[in-house]
């Protein structure tokens, strides 16, 4: 089913409240972003998408959910490419209600969208500090040493194994790579729109990531199978057979459910950390953790 009337009204309220929540990106002329609108195209069977239009406002955190192969990644690719009826889905993507300037597609310095995909590898073996300093120089950032330190500090809050400025880029783990790219897009790139493809598969600290990202006035779009990420988003787009089926606003009760899921996540993270440190686990250790989380009465 498409967006239900009550949800549509709520999205309108978000939109009207967010009219002044704008963002800009460096490079070229100054441009302000108020919204990104996705006009529905067609699903894999060729029929029109049930959701005909979705508008994302600055400050929104959105999840795209659905089974494997349902078209989640295709949707974020359409957003990244500013689709104009020229992709298999026949969607259109508008910036501030208008067709984006063509140079956004070929001039990286003016592109407001950053995509952090599942499959990212560095070809350069330059140190982390040099990589970040080079990007900061391209963005004409002031006080580059400070912004590099801020970026690494941000990344190290997301990953289990801290990054070091002298680490060669090619030696970073998958989780470190994703953490660094997210931090780089947020802090140095200052990208107004950030697309994150299956963050949960990279060893990223999801709870911390959501807490940190909420402090920025950007559009964050998660492709996810993770119920916690989905329930802590402002709303979620449900995909099936290549089509946007529904837009569901997150209700208060769902946020309470997300807090219960967080306890389970925290338990798993704690046990994972103990295994990484070479500790042994036992039923007593698990029971102690469950008691600390309030899932079992104290003995």
Helices and strands as residue ranges (DSSP letters): H 5-17, E 23-24, E 32-33, E 35-39, E 53-57, E 61-65, H 72-80, E 92-95, E 98-99, H 103-106, E 113-116, H 128-138, H 144-156, G 169-171, H 174-183, I 184-188, E 193-197, G 199-202, H 206-213, E 219-223, H 227-232, E 235-240, E 243-249, H 252-276, H 283-292
